[in-house]
Amino acid sequence: MRHLLPALLLTATASAQVPASVTGIPTVTDGDTLQIRTTKIRLYGVDAPESSQTCLRAGQTYGCGREAAFALADLVRNKNVTCLRRDTDRYGRMVAVCTVGGTEINRWLVEQGHALPYLEYGGSIYRDAEDRAKATRKGLHAGTFQAPWDYRRNPANPPTTGTPRPATTPAPVGGSGGSVSYRTCAAARAAGAAPVRAGQPGYGKHLDRDGDGIGCE
């Protein structure tokens, strides 16, 4: 029990520092992760493909993680988002249900096929949304894909920008705009993200050698 006390105290401290709710114009880290000012937010009950993840559609490989991030970015661009905390994860992030203009973002991502219900963490409430996405073959369901939680377990896969992988793989380097970028152009190309432009998820100045705002040309 004595060994558990420091961990419990750290968890309690982290929870106390995370607000119960936050509203503002967010930046998008990946398909299920936002940041509003200094608050990092992991969307409750859903799991989107990682930024470095690729999937298959019509026999072609595409950046499904990148597609999910762009869809989320389009939904919230220049709009106020309100997030209500449901939990605090072990990385100190707010785990929340977020809304924009009357639309619940968590459910919308699953309905559009850009995320899956994260059953291990409360995602059963989105099973109906997943059924609709499957029936209409939206997003991921238009092809074949690996579940994000399985993708993260494989240390051979490129690093991710959203949920950290519990392994010894170095994290991606910091990018511009408060996001996280691909470490190398090889990683960006493997994710189907090259070229990557300034302001897009994954962009970093170290990828843009001529400084024209387009990396990995």
Backbone torsions as a table, in degrees:
resi	resn	phi	psi	omega
1	MET	NA	-37.4	179.6
2	ARG	-60.6	-33.8	-178.8
3	HIS	-72.2	-23.4	-179.8
4	LEU	-80.5	-23.9	-173.8
5	LEU	-60.0	-46.8	179.5
6	PRO	-58.6	-41.2	179.3
7	ALA	-64.6	-42.1	179.3
8	LEU	-64.6	-39.0	178.9
9	LEU	-66.6	-39.9	178.3
10	LEU	-63.9	-41.8	178.6
11	THR	-63.6	-43.1	179.5
12	ALA	-64.0	-39.8	179.4
13	THR	-65.1	-44.3	179.7
14	ALA	-61.4	-42.5	-179.9
15	SER	-63.6	-38.5	-178.9
16	ALA	-66.3	-27.0	-177.8
17	GLN	-85.7	-14.2	-179.3
18	VAL	-92.2	127.0	-177.1
19	PRO	-68.9	159.8	178.3
20	ALA	-72.0	-27.6	177.4
21	SER	-155.1	159.2	178.3
22	VAL	-150.8	142.4	178.7
23	THR	-132.0	137.7	177.5
24	GLY	167.9	178.6	176.6
25	ILE	-84.8	119.6	-172.6
26	PRO	-90.8	162.8	161.8
27	THR	-104.8	153.2	-176.6
28	VAL	-105.8	125.4	176.1
29	THR	-89.7	-49.3	172.2
30	ASP	-155.2	-165.5	-170.3
31	GLY	-67.6	-11.3	177.3
32	ASP	-137.0	20.8	-176.9
33	THR	-136.6	128.5	-179.7
34	LEU	-123.9	167.4	168.4
35	GLN	-139.6	128.9	174.5
36	ILE	-116.8	112.4	-171.7
37	ARG	52.3	-116.7	-177.2
38	THR	-96.5	1.3	-176.9
39	THR	-94.8	119.5	175.6
40	LYS	-89.6	135.1	-171.1
41	ILE	-128.3	124.6	173.1
42	ARG	-104.0	123.9	-176.2
43	LEU	-67.5	129.5	-175.0
44	TYR	-69.0	134.8	167.6
45	GLY	77.5	2.7	-179.1
46	VAL	-131.6	156.2	178.9
47	ASP	-140.2	115.8	179.6
48	ALA	-97.2	157.7	175.6
49	PRO	-55.4	145.4	-179.8
50	GLU	-70.3	157.3	-175.0
51	SER	-58.2	-29.9	-178.8
52	SER	-92.0	3.3	-171.0
53	GLN	-87.8	140.9	174.7
54	THR	-117.6	155.6	179.9
55	CYS	-136.8	179.6	179.3
56	LEU	-116.6	138.4	175.3
57	ARG	-147.3	127.3	-178.8
58	ALA	52.2	37.3	177.7
59	GLY	77.7	4.1	-177.9
60	GLN	-114.6	140.7	174.6
61	THR	-79.5	136.3	176.8
62	TYR	-141.8	160.9	-179.9
63	GLY	-81.3	86.7	-177.5
64	CYS	-68.1	-32.1	175.9
65	GLY	-65.9	-41.6	177.7
66	ARG	-65.2	-41.3	179.4
67	GLU	-61.8	-42.4	178.9
68	ALA	-63.6	-42.0	179.7
69	ALA	-64.0	-41.7	179.9
70	PHE	-67.1	-38.1	178.6
71	ALA	-63.0	-43.4	178.3
72	LEU	-65.7	-41.8	179.4
73	ALA	-61.9	-40.4	178.4
74	ASP	-64.8	-38.6	-178.2
75	LEU	-64.7	-38.1	-171.9
76	VAL	-104.9	-0.3	-172.8
77	ARG	-56.0	123.7	176.8
78	ASN	58.5	26.5	179.6
79	LYS	-121.8	150.4	174.5
80	ASN	-76.7	130.7	177.8
81	VAL	-115.6	136.8	176.0
82	THR	-112.6	128.3	-179.5
83	CYS	-120.8	130.3	178.4
84	LEU	-109.2	123.1	-174.8
85	ARG	-69.1	132.9	171.4
86	ARG	-107.6	-23.2	-176.3
87	ASP	-167.7	176.1	171.0
88	THR	-128.7	127.7	-176.1
89	ASP	-86.5	177.3	-174.8
90	ARG	-69.9	-11.8	176.2
91	TYR	-94.1	5.7	177.7
92	GLY	83.2	10.7	-179.8
93	ARG	-87.9	148.7	170.3
94	MET	-69.1	129.7	172.1
95	VAL	-102.3	117.3	-164.6
96	ALA	-143.8	159.2	166.3
97	VAL	-98.0	124.8	-173.7
98	CYS	-118.4	147.2	178.7
99	THR	-130.3	151.3	174.4
100	VAL	-141.1	122.0	178.7
101	GLY	53.8	36.6	179.2
102	GLY	86.3	-3.7	179.2
103	THR	-100.8	127.7	174.3
104	GLU	-77.9	118.0	-173.8
105	ILE	-64.5	-43.3	-177.8
106	ASN	-55.7	-51.6	-178.3
107	ARG	-66.4	-39.8	-179.2
108	TRP	-59.8	-43.0	-179.9
109	LEU	-60.5	-40.4	179.2
110	VAL	-71.2	-41.6	-179.7
111	GLU	-61.8	-33.6	-179.4
112	GLN	-86.6	-1.9	179.4
113	GLY	78.1	17.3	179.7
114	HIS	-93.2	-8.1	179.2
115	ALA	-150.9	163.5	177.8
116	LEU	-114.3	153.6	171.5
117	PRO	-62.4	129.6	-180.0
118	TYR	-92.2	84.0	-168.9
119	LEU	-60.3	-30.7	-179.7
120	GLU	-66.6	-22.1	-175.7
121	TYR	-129.2	54.2	171.3
122	GLY	84.6	6.4	-173.2
123	GLY	-75.6	-3.1	-179.7
124	SER	-60.2	-22.8	179.3
125	ILE	-69.2	-11.0	-179.6
126	TYR	-109.1	13.3	-179.6
127	ARG	-63.5	-37.0	179.1
128	ASP	-65.0	-36.8	178.0
129	ALA	-66.3	-38.2	177.0
130	GLU	-64.9	-40.7	179.1
131	ASP	-59.7	-40.2	179.1
132	ARG	-67.0	-40.8	179.1
133	ALA	-64.4	-39.5	177.8
134	LYS	-65.0	-43.3	-177.2
135	ALA	-62.9	-33.0	-178.3
136	THR	-101.5	4.6	178.2
137	ARG	52.1	50.3	179.8
138	LYS	-90.8	146.7	172.2
139	GLY	55.3	-123.9	-178.5
140	LEU	-56.7	-32.5	-173.3
141	HIS	-77.3	-1.2	174.3
142	ALA	-84.4	-4.3	-179.5
143	GLY	-152.0	-146.7	178.6
144	THR	-118.5	149.1	-174.7
145	PHE	-157.8	162.9	173.2
146	GLN	-102.3	137.3	177.8
147	ALA	-59.1	138.4	-177.2
148	PRO	-55.6	-36.8	-178.2
149	TRP	-67.6	-30.1	175.4
150	ASP	-74.6	-38.1	178.1
151	TYR	-59.4	-42.7	-177.5
152	ARG	-67.7	-25.4	-177.9
153	ARG	-73.0	-17.5	-176.5
154	ASN	-90.6	109.5	-177.7
155	PRO	-67.3	-12.0	178.8
156	ALA	-77.8	-16.9	-179.4
157	ASN	-76.0	151.8	179.6
158	PRO	-60.1	154.6	178.0
159	PRO	-59.0	154.8	-178.8
160	THR	-110.8	161.3	-178.6
161	THR	-98.8	-18.1	-175.4
162	GLY	-97.0	-98.1	-179.8
163	THR	-73.9	119.8	-179.3
164	PRO	-61.9	144.2	176.9
165	ARG	-83.2	132.6	179.9
166	PRO	-76.9	73.7	-179.6
167	ALA	-151.9	-174.1	-177.2
168	THR	-94.9	3.6	179.2
169	THR	-61.8	130.2	179.6
170	PRO	-60.8	144.2	178.8
171	ALA	-70.3	156.4	174.8
172	PRO	-61.5	156.4	-179.7
173	VAL	-78.4	158.4	-179.1
174	GLY	-68.2	141.3	179.6
175	GLY	-113.6	-163.8	-179.6
176	SER	-90.4	166.2	175.1
177	GLY	69.2	19.3	177.1
178	GLY	77.0	7.9	-179.6
179	SER	-101.8	-163.8	178.5
180	VAL	-127.2	138.2	-173.9
181	SER	-107.8	166.9	171.4
182	TYR	-65.3	142.7	-178.9
183	ARG	-68.1	-39.1	-178.6
184	THR	-138.6	164.5	175.2
185	CYS	-66.7	-29.5	177.4
186	ALA	-61.2	-41.3	178.4
187	ALA	-67.0	-39.3	178.6
188	ALA	-64.3	-40.9	179.7
189	ARG	-68.6	-37.9	178.9
190	ALA	-62.4	-30.1	179.4
191	ALA	-87.1	-0.7	-177.9
192	GLY	73.0	22.7	-173.3
193	ALA	-100.8	-8.2	-176.3
194	ALA	-88.6	139.5	-4.9
195	PRO	-74.0	154.6	179.8
196	VAL	-119.2	131.3	-172.6
197	ARG	-101.6	154.0	178.0
198	ALA	-55.2	134.1	-178.6
199	GLY	94.2	-14.1	177.3
200	GLN	-90.0	152.8	175.4
201	PRO	-57.6	131.9	177.2
202	GLY	100.5	-13.9	-178.5
203	TYR	-72.3	141.9	173.5
204	GLY	-148.4	146.8	-177.4
205	LYS	-61.4	-27.8	180.0
206	HIS	-68.8	-15.5	176.6
207	LEU	-89.7	-11.2	-171.8
208	ASP	-111.9	80.2	-171.6
209	ARG	-67.9	-31.7	-178.9
210	ASP	-95.4	1.3	173.2
211	GLY	66.8	26.5	-178.7
212	ASP	-95.2	7.4	179.3
213	GLY	86.4	5.5	179.1
214	ILE	-127.8	116.0	-179.9
215	GLY	-96.0	151.1	175.2
216	CYS	59.4	47.0	-179.6
217	GLU	-70.7	NA	NA
